[in-house]
């Protein structure tokens, strides 16, 4: 896939799910090739090379496609390794109905722990289709599922649990709390699947499913499980649509764009946020509009459209200046000046306005929650390095590293600090640089 190396190749994931070792798979390929009259010399080393990024030749792909029952013309059209059948997600194929939402959530509860590490599951036409389905999906209808009565007190208790979990996530990072979030999603899904409830409770349950599915996806993303994060976001998008909460649905589309743009698919993020803004409720508060236009600014900036990114950023700031605390939706209560200044800094840095970018990023780091301080310290370090301030850059980077050593668990923060460390290669002989890089190297991978 363009824009990123694959930490684990889709072929590796396929072999894992089928229970095939490299040697066994090589033998299968040879035997199936003989049955098709296509001689292959595939061996364990050949398979290893494919997993490392080497593309199989046309004969090997033809044999593999037939072995996996994938039409060869489809394989040729989609290209290697995109045609491998590892991308199926119930959230993409289930109908956009209440039953389809429950099916997608139930599948998440059953298999959400399986992550295609290193490559994104939902991109291209599939991602565009998700956004279009959200726009076109009909409102939900009353459930007829039977089971125990779900009470107002039960739902209120779970709502408070999710609120507390979201607060803890800001302090500790997603990797630490992911299992708890998965458990809460299983609880809500179980109530939807087997419980009895009134119409008002039904809406609250689906809204709650949307919140906890999003939070679980966010924690998975923070822990480096990007594919799992996407799947939870699909569950959140469906649940929000079933609850009739299109403002939260627009929020989810904006968040989904982060995943694809970090994988180098920047135009897809622009499309997602444009769909979100164009189809969001007209009654959105200035606060929520500020959030959406901030995402649009970031999307356009990553796509290299700095002029329109600046326009979107100005709109985000203008909406922010006109918002009031009373109108903030509870699911966006974490959004504030720290997030605004962080994105402003990134947009300015990409457009070459280093001094202004540094000011914005410094404000963001100072006012952020601990996990976000760890994540954003690398961007501040990058800005200071761009201005020639090596000591200041190392101060920022060491600050982020210290947080990972002491209290924050975030693979995302660690990865970004490693990216900054790579920029220091030309200065590797400087003692302070060497000391920082050795310190960062000692941080556990599961940070």
Secondary structure, 3 states (H helix, E strand, C coil): CCCCCCCCCHHHHHHHHHCCCHHHHHHHHHHHHHHCCCCCCCCHHHHHHHHCCCCCCHHHHHHHHHHCCCCHHHHHHHCCCCCCCCCCCHHHHCCCCHHHHHHHHHHHHHHCCCCCCCCCCCCHHHHHHHHHHHHHCCCCCCCCCCCCECCHHHHHHHHHHHHHHHHHHHHHCHHHHHHHHHHHHHHHHHHHHHCECCHHHHHHHHHHHHHHHHHHHHHHHHCCCHHHHHHHHHHHHHHHHHCCCHHHHHHHHHHHHHHHHHCCCHHHHHHHHHHHHHHCCCCCCHHHHHHHHHHHHHHHHHCCCHHHHHHHHHHHHHHHHCCCHHHCCHHHCCCCHHHHHHHHHHHHHHCCCHHHHHHHHHHHHHHCCHHHHHHHHHHHHHHHHHCCCHHHHHHHHHHHHHHHHHCCCCHHHHHHHHHHHHHCHHHCCCHHHHHHHHHHHCCCCCC
